[in-house]
């Protein structure tokens, strides 16, 4: 017999009501807090979240600014536990600071936080009436508990107190009134040590009383009086009066807490977002309270002497609870979203993901009793069925996408005997259950229920959580409550009786059945189907098949005859049950079909019937346009004031602008002749609709095109005239328009047209209609492909039309487009754009990949390789492997050098533009030594044949490479332009002039000495521009050093004479100074740049270049 799981891990005999559930306000005190911290499991992700939280507090202290954060996580993700541990950390509790996993985080922030005193306040909102009541009232309650003798801040409305005080004064008289007021204000001998600080030391006089009474409500003077009156005469006022505004109250408690010696207030606001969500039906309350959250960080009234740091628990998936949850809920959900969207930029978001659950479950629920027990558990895990059809399902590897990636073997091992598929299901359903039914709690209850028979070899079936999740559980929202109610009704009234009938059982005897009775296995299967109907969004339960249904309940089908064919056995059962329970739907593949359970029959057509009038021609055109735009890959649906949508496409690695116009080609009132004329340098595509008014045909559109040609309009324009959709497809288009309108917007349309249905029925009706809408959109999208010639025509999709064989027509005489070619309309459009630009720019290089634009960084890399190759006698330069592809992509097709396997080659024979530009110079009657403007070079590149249509930055690379090849330097406005411009930065008024070059050896020496002597960094590559740049810098710095160098010699000579030192010595300070002065003089007297380079390379110095540089640079000192 297999080992019982209870012998491997600790399984209690009963599950405690508070196990794995924490209410923050009750969990931050005394031993409960210590226990929470000790039991808390810190994963790497949670450590990062604590780092963010402590960093937020530290930044509030450093900047003296209030801060706030949303703790974002689904129900059961541990937000309350996280806040409890953070509460302990900020209280410097030893049990929290000693937690090993948090040591690096604590150390990182200790310098700021360690010696600070935080007033930590915990608030629970689910029963709140207002934020002020909870926060300000909670402050008074918690501060009184911490500081029983302190005076309280005036955070309540004061008008009533002041009116009552006046009546009290008149009754008592001024003297008695002031005596009692001052007696309580001073606090007597037992006064709190802070009372003098908070209320001031001056006794009340009739004058100061009157002045404070007349002061502004938010003034410190008036608040001091209110506090004194409340303490002296109206002691019950603090618990019964209304509070001041949140803004005013937060300012007051900040001042008060500072007076108590605190450095910051840290507020833990548990269930605030959930309280707002449940309040959303009360529009007045919701609108009033939601906007207050910003006040936590933005002070609109009064100063805050110490910062407030707020941590707000926020559920990630609230939208699920409000979509179709009742009348008006769509617009209310928008209100909820808008309210929190306003806070996003002001609040840090700290995510507490569900991915922590396997680690927490392993540590707190599934920890083996010993290492021997762990080994037994691991051995059993290794023996699990690893067949893909079982293993992949258990790993939650079905219906994966970017948001749901499934789990791996290690995650399964951590939660064994609970599969990742079951854990994922519980995580999702936990959001719909009562807050005390978290995933961890349900897992514990399953273990307790099965304590007597669950073995180490068993995987907990998904169906076993039905009773805990659906049956006998109260859902959080009306929408989910409706689902649960219908699910329970279907199970108890239809499914369970059928199972009992088949197994010849009575309902009263079910509880006494052994755990391995065949009824139990069948019961798990139908319960899993019900769970799938309740939670269709759970990936593991979506589109269930018989084989997956069997895998999710691994071990339920035990007959040897069905080993490996469990799905077949399940399908046979389902077909039997379907005859008695029509709610079971079996669709698709006959061997492994999709199984669904329809919980109720919905009259969704009655909703559609109400909105038939919305399918007008205008909406049909707009919907069709959107379908075409989506198929073409166009984002700008509306275009400019003239209906022109401008798009940027990448053609042969070059960004190109195209224009798209959508309209009725035959209609001159809609599309004037000007609508068919493209902008300069672009192509325009005029696209017609695949339908028209009754009695109209596409032949009228073709006639309009002919009239444009006859009128002499010649433009880079293609007119796309589609075939018309059939009547059936147009009816489907009308249906899609209705569904788009009905299901779109903020939800009010759906609400007003479906309010005759029961609340839960609306949810199912919407699901049905959304499915139909998606199906219609897919079908019409394919019909669009056919209408525009991008797919083969299928019967019943298009109207037959004689004489309409061609859908593409060009108004540019040199271009005749081929029929659309591509796997879809978007690909066909891309091919059409390629055809069009190839027709006008056949000489454009093919930069591959052609769908990625050539970046300026790639152009710069080519230019750097050109400069390097020019330094080699053979025109070769080794290129680092990381740069080769970028250089090869641009240089080789452009003809600006050649990138081989390892070396880049450049010279006149490798630069095809050299001959073209030289020829152009000759035509312009310019000799090889004449200066040339960049504007001239660009013009000549533009005129190359066949036309290349290069982008400006690519032309810049050609010009820069030509300058390097011919050792030309850059000038602008008759002055050297340094540094040399790079591709993308050239201007037409720049000029390239020939530059004489020094010897290669002289250049290398000059670059090295210039760097040492003058701090001038020269390009190691010898080019005309490099010579111009270096000599320009050296000349400028030599000019600045000339006078200090001369003054240094004049200062040193008398010193040498005074101390009778030889002034003609070949070495020494004076000789070094004279050598530096000589170099400066020679450099400034150089006849030209080459001469200056030679002076730098060969000028003899009596000292090292380093010593000479020190002498020159410190001469002015």
Buried (B, 14 or more C-beta within 10 A) or exposed (E): EEBBBBEBBEBEEEBEEEBBBBBBBBBBEEEBBBEBBEEBBBBEEBBEBBBBBBBBBBBBBEEEBBBBBBBBBBBBBBBBBBBBBBBBBBBBBEBBBEBEBBEEBBEBBBEBBEEBBBBBBBBBBEEBEBBBEBBBBBBBEBBEEEBEEBBBBBBBBBEBBBEBBEEBBEEBEEEEBBEBBBEBBBBEEEBBEBBBBBBBEEEBEEEBBEEBBEBEBBEBBBBBBBBBBBBBBBEEBBEEBEBBBBBBBBBBBBBBBBBBEBBBBBBBBBBBBBBBBBBBBEEEBBEEBBEBBBBBBEBEBBEBEBBBBBBBBBBBBBEBBBBBBBBBBBBBBBBBBEBBEBBEEBBBEBBBBBBBBBBBBBBBBBEBEEEEBBEBBEEBBEEBBEEEBBBBBBBBBBBEEEEBEBBEBEBBBBBBBBBBBBBBBBBBBBBBBBBEBBBBBBBBBBBBBBBEEBBBBBBBBBBBBBBBBBBEBEBBBBBBBBBBBBBBEBBEEBBBBBBBEBBEBEEEEBEEBEEEBBBBBBBBBBBBBBBBBBBBEBBBBBBBBBBBBBBBBBBBBEEEEBEEBBBBBBBEBBEEBBEBBEBBEBEEEEEBBBBBBBBBEBEBEEBBEBBEEBBEEEBBBBBBBBBBBBBBBBEEEEBEEEBBBBBEBBBBBBEBBBBBBBBBBBBEEEBEEEBBBBBEEBBBBBBBBBBBEEEBBBBBBBEBBEEBEEEEBBBBBBBBBBBBBBEEBBEBBBBBBBBBBBBEBBBBBBBEBBEEBBBBBBBBBBBBBEEBBEEBBEBBBBBBBBBBBBBEBEEEBBBEEEEBEEBBBBBBEEBEBEEBEBEBBBBBBBBBBBBBBBBBBEEBBEBEEBEEBBBBEBBBBBBBBBBBBBBBEEBBBEBEEEBBEBBBBBBBBBBBBBBEEEBBBBBEEBBBBBEBBBEBBEEEEBEEEEEBBBBBBBBBBEEBEEEBBBBEBBBBBBBBBBBBBBBBBBBBEEEBBBEBBBBBEBEEEBBBBBBEBBBEEBBBBBBBBBBEBBEBEBBEBBBBBBBBBBBBBBBEBBEEBBEBBBBBBEEBBEEBEEEEBEBEEEEBBBBBBBBBBBBBBBBBEBEEBBBBBBBBBEBEBBBEBEBBBBBBBEBEE
